[in-house]
């Protein structure tokens, strides 16, 4: 759950903001040891720098996709059980 705290300035005075659904890939790792049946391996955990806001968000991709540092990424929303919706990331197609 996001916390209403700014790690940069130490303020608890925060608010929600609309941010672009784009970012760039900072780093990634491939998970090969299955720790839960709901997450078959391999899968790739990505860390994305969201454009224009200074936030970094985590996502995952199935398998071992070819990735590069700085690669453009776009958000998509994964709808889970019980009305839960999670933001996730995927590489932007080269033609976009």
Phi, psi and omega in degrees: 000130177300145178251145179276067181212133177263115180289344180279313185251351178081011183274146172263000180274086182235169177209166177278143178224148173281131179235160180296153178272027180235158177193189178230145183288123177271310182198172180201163174214148179262127178266126182241351179255115183287126179250349179208139182299337180285350183234083180293146180261157358277156169217160186243125176267129182243149173242121187242133172272115182288132182301132169075007183225352179079003180272150173240131180234150181260147175210183177216152179233144177290148174072208181235072182293155174284122183230161177217141177303135181086355181301136177296139179231155176230150180277150167217159187246121181268121180266117181254183178296159173062028176076011180281132177234125181245135172287142177220174186231149173216154178296144175285134178299143184304330182280354184274000000 
